[in-house]
Amino acid sequence: MRDILPELLRWQRAGKRCAIARVVRVEGSGPREPGAAMAVNESGEVVGSVSGGCIEGAVVEEATEILAGRHEAGVVTFGYSDDDAFAVGLTCGGTIHLYVEPFDW
């Protein structure tokens, strides 16, 4: 979270709304540890990383949906699924749980 704080402060000064995604749990192999964070503002700008690139696009979509009021804040899970091999997943084969919410200044 400290890594993204300067950008969050810049967005706050500019009056931009944003959503934060934080790693809350990792099962198996995962690219980032719990606590890793990523923020997306209403203009689509991104700072930080929750997976080193594997799922960032899907996280941006989720954050955008939350900012638009189409999804509620909550836990989203990404990982490999035998049932849906084409689903967004982690290349390392683990499962990552993120809490995504609007950031309240």
DAUR-V195705 format. One record per backbone hydrogen bond with DSSP energy under -0.5 kcal/mol. NH is the residue of the N-H (numbers start at 1). CO is the residue of the C=O. If there is no record, write none. Layout:
nh: <NH NH>
co: <CO CO>
This chain:
nh: <4 5 6 8 9 10 11 12 13 14 15 16 19 20 21 22 23 24 25 27 35 36 38 39 40 41 42 44 47 49 54 58 59 60 61 62 63 64 65 66 67 68 69 70 71 74 76 78 79 80 84 87 90 93 94 95 96 97 98 99 100 100 101 103 104 105>
co: <1 1 2 4 5 6 7 8 9 10 12 11 40 101 38 99 36 97 97 95 23 33 21 47 19 45 17 41 39 37 51 55 55 56 57 58 59 60 61 62 63 64 66 65 65 100 98 96 88 94 81 84 94 90 29 27 78 25 76 22 74 98 20 18 102 103>
